[in-house]
Amino acid sequence: MKDVRGDLFKLHGAYDAFCVTTNGYIRRDGRAVMGRGIALEIKKKSPMIDKRLGEGIEENGNVVQSIGTYEGTPVIAFPVKPEETIVLPGKTNIVKHVRRLVKEGNRVPGWCSVAELDIIEESCKQLSKLADDLGYTSVLLPRPGCGAGELSYSEASPVLEKRLDDRFYIVTY
């Protein structure tokens, strides 16, 4: 993998595809929750993308998948959080802004969860296969789990280095 700096939405056109980090939660209206970070940004720029992601999760599960295009560049969902999670003692698996709202032992939507390294690793494997299948030689990926997922890049980078080759560009804004 390689590192690149800049705004993903200004860089994307120079790459075969770009990823948005996601969770697997679908609202009652069938739309995926894309409420923070890069997911919210793409939803603002491409208003039906949350509907396409919701349909994709419903059909394929919480997996790496193409969810449309933005200005001609394919957009790929890259899961970093589960569909739902159970609040652990101490609420350490829940993002900080939600902790006061949930109770230990309760089941909550995946968007409440801190990003999970095992999900990121599986997403890396799936992204590599998708790039192989589609012949992609350059894919942008924002630091997965490191914004609204509340992981540090030092936690996530060993997983990325292990699973992603030089076709993948980790973008830091």
Secondary structure, 3 states (H helix, E strand, C coil): CEEEECCHHHHHHHCCEEEEEECCCECCCCCECCCCHHHHHHHHHCCCHHHHHHHHHHHHCCCCEEEEEECCEEEEEEECCCCEEECCHHHCCECHHHHHHCCCCCEEEHHHECCCHHHHHHHHHHHHHHHHHHCCCCEEEECCCCCCCCCCHHHHHHHHHHHCCCCEEEEEC
